[in-house]
Amino acid sequence: MALADERYCSVDLETTGLNVKKDEILSFASVPIRSSRIVVGDSYCTLIRPENYKLEAMKYHGISKTDLEGALPFSALADTILRSLDGILVGHSVEYDYRFLKRYFKKIGVKFKKDFIDINLVEKWLDQCCGKLGQAMPFDAIMKRYGLEADYRHNALADAFFAAQIFQMQMMRLEQQGIESARQLIKAVNRCTYAIW
């Protein structure tokens, strides 16, 4: 299947911390990409009630304990979340989100396995194709490179939408570099060193 014709899903999580084994998901968002188009109307976003809330995490995402009072636990939202994850996962440092989701689904007895594409590694690979060093970049830096305003960050839906926009623009550049399919792209970027920002 051609790169542009593949089904993708841009995802982002807000969590209580960066420890994939111990920290918890507070917010989930997915934004589908179909035939290179972002399908905003089919986006999904929800708050998720954690078992333990960490006040210090609020400085990053602004989600307060009060915000989460009406939120459902992951187990109650799992079917809807799983249905929204249709296609290859896309995001900035998306392996981090994937590992959280995999752990959460495993806890409720659901095997979760998806291919994923990190826009950070795509950008690094594209830089290397242009003869640049190709270093990992913070999300804000990639947004700036593509002319996106980073006024509203660390909100799961906003970040998933930003990542979808970046990937949409990257796809045009990837095709110019001879990348014809998602499989070919995954193989190419897997040769780049992974980095979380």
C-alpha positions as CSV (number, residue, x, y, z in Angstrom):
1,M,0.0,0.0,0.0
2,A,1.3,3.5,-0.9
3,L,2.5,5.6,2.0
4,A,-0.3,8.2,1.6
5,D,-3.0,5.6,1.3
6,E,-2.2,3.8,4.6
7,R,-4.4,4.3,7.7
8,Y,-2.6,6.3,10.5
9,C,-3.7,7.4,14.0
10,S,-1.9,10.2,15.7
11,V,-1.9,9.6,19.5
12,D,-0.8,11.4,22.6
13,L,-1.1,10.8,26.3
14,E,-0.7,13.0,29.4
15,T,0.6,11.0,32.3
16,T,1.5,11.4,36.0
17,G,5.2,11.0,35.1
18,L,7.6,9.4,32.6
19,N,8.0,6.0,34.2
20,V,6.2,3.6,31.8
21,K,6.2,0.8,34.5
22,K,4.7,2.8,37.4
23,D,3.2,6.1,36.3
24,E,-0.4,6.5,35.1
25,I,-2.3,7.8,32.1
26,L,-4.4,10.9,32.8
27,S,-5.5,11.8,29.3
28,F,-5.7,10.1,25.9
29,A,-6.3,11.5,22.5
30,S,-6.3,10.0,19.0
31,V,-6.6,11.8,15.6
32,P,-7.1,9.7,12.5
33,I,-5.3,10.3,9.2
34,R,-6.9,8.8,6.1
35,S,-5.5,9.2,2.6
36,S,-3.1,11.9,3.9
37,R,-6.0,13.9,5.4
38,I,-6.5,14.6,9.1
39,V,-10.1,13.5,10.0
40,V,-10.7,16.0,12.8
41,G,-14.3,15.0,13.2
42,D,-13.3,11.4,14.1
43,S,-10.8,12.5,16.8
44,Y,-11.3,11.1,20.3
45,C,-10.1,12.6,23.6
46,T,-10.8,11.6,27.2
47,L,-9.6,12.1,30.7
48,I,-8.7,8.9,32.6
49,R,-9.1,8.5,36.3
50,P,-5.8,7.3,37.9
51,E,-5.4,5.3,41.0
52,N,-2.9,7.8,42.4
53,Y,-2.7,11.4,41.4
54,K,0.7,13.3,41.5
55,L,0.3,17.0,42.1
56,E,3.8,17.8,40.7
57,A,2.7,16.5,37.3
58,M,0.1,19.2,37.0
59,K,2.8,21.8,36.1
60,Y,3.3,20.1,32.8
61,H,-0.2,19.3,31.6
62,G,-2.5,21.4,33.9
63,I,-4.8,18.5,34.7
64,S,-5.9,18.9,38.3
65,K,-7.4,16.3,40.7
66,T,-10.7,18.2,40.4
67,D,-10.6,17.8,36.6
68,L,-10.4,14.0,37.1
69,E,-13.3,13.7,39.5
70,G,-15.8,12.7,36.8
71,A,-13.3,10.7,34.7
72,L,-13.7,7.0,34.2
73,P,-11.0,4.4,34.8
74,F,-9.1,3.0,31.8
75,S,-11.0,-0.3,32.0
76,A,-14.3,1.4,31.4
77,L,-12.9,3.3,28.4
78,A,-10.7,0.6,26.9
79,D,-13.1,-0.6,24.1
80,T,-13.6,3.0,22.9
81,I,-9.9,3.7,23.1
82,L,-9.0,0.5,21.2
83,R,-11.5,1.3,18.4
84,S,-10.0,4.8,18.0
85,L,-6.5,3.3,17.5
86,D,-7.2,2.3,13.9
87,G,-4.0,2.2,11.8
88,I,-0.3,2.8,12.4
89,L,0.3,4.9,15.4
90,V,2.0,8.2,14.8
91,G,3.4,10.7,17.3
92,H,6.4,12.5,18.8
93,S,8.3,9.9,20.9
94,V,5.3,7.6,20.2
95,E,7.0,4.5,21.6
96,Y,6.5,6.0,25.0
97,D,2.7,6.3,24.5
98,Y,2.7,2.8,22.9
99,R,4.4,1.2,25.9
100,F,1.9,2.9,28.3
101,L,-1.1,1.7,26.3
102,K,0.4,-1.8,26.0
103,R,0.8,-2.0,29.8
104,Y,-2.7,-0.7,30.4
105,F,-4.3,-3.1,27.9
106,K,-2.3,-6.0,29.3
107,K,-3.7,-5.3,32.8
108,I,-7.2,-5.9,31.5
109,G,-6.3,-9.0,29.5
110,V,-6.2,-7.4,26.0
111,K,-3.2,-8.1,23.8
112,F,-2.2,-4.8,22.2
113,K,0.2,-4.8,19.3
114,K,0.6,-2.0,16.7
115,D,3.2,-0.6,14.3
116,F,4.2,3.0,15.1
117,I,6.1,5.8,13.5
118,D,7.9,8.5,15.5
119,I,7.8,11.9,13.8
120,N,11.0,12.7,15.7
121,L,12.8,9.8,14.0
122,V,11.2,10.7,10.7
123,E,12.6,14.2,11.0
124,K,16.0,12.9,12.0
125,W,16.0,10.5,8.9
126,L,15.0,13.3,6.6
127,D,17.8,15.5,7.9
128,Q,20.3,12.7,7.3
129,C,19.0,12.4,3.7
130,C,19.8,16.2,3.2
131,G,23.3,15.7,4.5
132,K,22.6,17.1,8.0
133,L,23.7,15.5,11.2
134,G,20.2,14.4,12.0
135,Q,19.7,14.9,15.7
136,A,16.6,14.2,17.9
137,M,14.5,17.3,18.3
138,P,12.1,18.4,21.0
139,F,8.5,18.5,19.9
140,D,8.4,22.4,20.0
141,A,11.4,22.6,17.7
142,I,9.8,20.3,15.1
143,M,6.6,22.4,15.3
144,K,8.6,25.6,14.8
145,R,10.4,24.0,11.8
146,Y,7.0,23.3,10.2
147,G,5.6,26.7,11.0
148,L,3.2,25.6,13.8
149,E,2.5,27.8,16.8
150,A,3.3,26.0,20.1
151,D,0.9,28.2,22.1
152,Y,-1.2,25.3,23.5
153,R,1.0,22.3,24.4
154,H,0.9,19.4,26.8
155,N,-2.8,18.8,26.0
156,A,-3.3,15.3,24.6
157,L,-5.7,16.4,21.8
158,A,-3.7,19.5,20.8
159,D,-0.4,17.5,20.7
160,A,-2.0,14.6,18.8
161,F,-3.3,17.2,16.2
162,F,0.1,18.9,16.0
163,A,1.8,15.6,15.4
164,A,-0.8,14.7,12.7
165,Q,-0.1,18.0,10.9
166,I,3.7,17.4,11.1
167,F,3.4,13.9,9.8
168,Q,1.1,15.1,7.0
169,M,3.9,17.5,5.8
170,Q,6.6,14.9,6.4
171,M,4.8,12.5,4.1
172,M,5.3,14.9,1.2
173,R,9.0,15.1,1.9
174,L,9.3,11.3,2.4
175,E,7.8,10.6,-1.1
176,Q,10.4,13.0,-2.6
177,Q,13.1,10.8,-0.9
178,G,11.7,7.7,-2.5
179,I,9.8,6.3,0.5
180,E,6.8,4.6,-1.1
181,S,5.2,2.7,1.8
182,A,4.8,2.7,5.5
183,R,6.8,-0.6,5.8
184,Q,9.7,1.1,3.9
185,L,9.4,4.1,6.2
186,I,9.4,2.0,9.4
187,K,12.4,0.1,8.3
188,A,14.3,3.4,7.4
189,V,13.5,5.2,10.7
190,N,14.3,2.2,12.8
191,R,17.9,2.7,11.9
192,C,17.8,6.0,13.7
193,T,18.6,6.1,17.4
194,Y,15.5,6.6,19.5
195,A,15.3,9.5,22.0
196,I,12.5,10.7,24.3
197,W,12.0,14.4,24.7
